[in-house]
C-alpha cells in the first residue's frame, strides 16, 4: 500500500463504520463538497472552472456518476463547498465513503492531503496483498462473503457457524493487535449520535 495512504489511514484509525457514516449524514443533511478531477501534477485554480469540476455536489452520487474520470488516471480533489480547503473532521468520513464505493469493484485507492484538500486516486500499482491491506484498514465496510463462489464454508449450519466464528475471532485478534483498544470487534458500532 502507498505509504502516504497508510499514514493517513493510521492517523484516522479506526476508520468509520457504515453506521457512523449514516449517522453523520443524518446530522449533516446538506453535506456537499466541491470536487474536481485533475491530471496528476496539473492542479491549479483553473481546475475548478473545468468541465471535470463538480461544485456543490454530493460525494457518493458524484463519484459513482463520474467514476470513469478516476479510471482514466485523474485525481479527485475534494474541498468544502465554496471554501477551497477541507475541514479535518470530513477527512475520515470521505475516506470511508470512497472506500465503501470501491469495495464492490475491489479497487484500492490512494489518499493524500495537499494544500488543504483531500486527494483521491486509484492505486494502479496495488497487487492483491496491497488491496487486502487497504481494505483491512476499512474492515467494518466488508459486506460479507460472495456466495456465488466456493468460500470453504461448511454446508452444515452448526459447522458453518463454528467456522465463521473462528474466522471472526482470528480477524478480531489480528485487528486488536494492530489497533489496540480502538478496535471494535464484530459489529459493535459506537453510538456516535448520542456521544457528546
N, C-alpha and C positions, 0 to 999 in steps of 0.2 A: 504494500500500500504506500502511496505517496506520503512522504514524511510530514509535509505541511498539513495534509488531511489528517494524518494520525494525531498530530499535536492538537489540532482543533477538536477532534473527537474526544481526546483525553481531557482537554480543558473543560468541555461541557458535559462529560460523562457523569452519571449515566444519562444517555440520550433520552429524549422524551418518549413516553408511551403513546399509543393511539388515543388512550383515554385523556391524557394530558393535552394532546393536540386538540381534541374535540372540545374539552373544557375551555381551553384558551380561546378557541374560535367562538364559543358561546358568549364569553365575557367581552371579547373584542369583535362584535358583529360585523363591523365595516373594516375588516383587516385587508388593506390593499397596499400594493407596493409599486414602485417604478422599476421596470426591468428593461434591459437592453442586451441583445446578443451582439457580441463583438469578436472579431478575429483576434486570436492571441497576440498581445503586444501592440494592438492598434487602438486601444481605448483613448478617447478624448471627449471633450464636452459635446462635440457634434454627434457622438454616438446616440444621444438622447433625442436627436432630430431625425434619425434614420428610419427606414421602413421596418427595421428589426427592433424598434423600441416599442415597449408596451407600458405606457404610463397609466397610473391609477387602475391597476389590474389585480386580479385575484391570483395568487401563486399557483394553485393546483390547476385551475382551468387554463391559464395561460401556458404553463409548462406542457400540459398534455396536448393542447392545440398546436403549439409551436415546437414540438419535440424534435422535428427534423433539423432545426437550426443547431441543436446540440450535436446531433449525429453528424452534421456537416463540419464539425470541428470548432464551432463557435463557443465562446464562454458566455455564461449568463451573469450579467452584473445586476445586483439587486440593491435597491435603496428604499428608504422610507418614502412614502408618497410625497412628492414636492420638496424633499429635503436634501437630496444629493449626498446622503450618508445613511447609515443603518444603526439603529439602537441595538446595543448588545443583547438586550432581552429577546430580540427577534431572531438572533443567530441560531440557537438550538431549535427553535420552532421551525425555521426554514430548512435547516439541515435534516430534521426528522421528516418533514413533509416531502422533501426532494427524494430522500432515501425510500420512503413509502411508495412514491410514484414509480421508482425504478425497480422495486423488489420483484414484480411480476416478470419484467424483462431481464432480470438478473444483470443489470448494468451498474457497474461500480462508478462512483463519482469522485472527483477531486474537489475539495473545498479550500478556499483561502480567503483571508480578509486583507484587502488592499485599498488604500486611500479612503477607508471608511465604508467600503462596500463589501458584501459577501459575493464571492465569485465562484460559480459552479461550472464544472466541465466534466465531460466523460473521460474516465481514466482508460485511455486506449492501450496503455501498456500493462494493464492488470491481467494477471493469469488467474487460474482457479483459486490458488491459495490467497492471493490478494483480495479476490472477491469474497471469499469465505471470511477473511479477517475484517473486511469492510462491513459486511452485513452483521457480523457478530457484534460490532460496535453499536448496531441498532437492533439488538437481539429481540426486543419487545415487539418489533414490527412484523416478525415472521408470522405467517398466517397458517402454519401447519404443514402437513405433508401433501404431496401430489399423489393422489390415489390412483391416477392413471398409470403409474409406473410401479414396478416391484420395489417396495420400500424395505422389505425384510421384516415387516411387522407380522407376527404370527397370526394365523386365521382365528384361532381360539381366542374368545374375548378375554378370558382371565389371563392367559399368557400374554396377550397383546397389552393388556393394562400393566402387567408387571414389567414388560419390556419397555413400554413408553415411560413408565415411572422411573425406571433405572436410567434411561436416556436423559430425562429431565433432571434427575439428581446429579448425574455426571456433568451435565451442562451447567447447572446451578453452581456446582463446586468449582468448575473452571472459571465461571464469571465472578464468583465470590473471591477467588484468588486474585483476579485481575482488578476488581473494583472495590473490594472490601465491603464495608458497611453500606456503601452507596447502592450496591446491587439489590434489586427487588426480585426475589425468587418467584418463579411461576408467574401467576397473573396478579400478584399483589400490588396493584397500582396505588400510588399515593392519592389521597383525596385533596387535589390541589385547589378545587373551588372553595373549600371551607378552611383552607390553611391560611393563616394570617401572615 
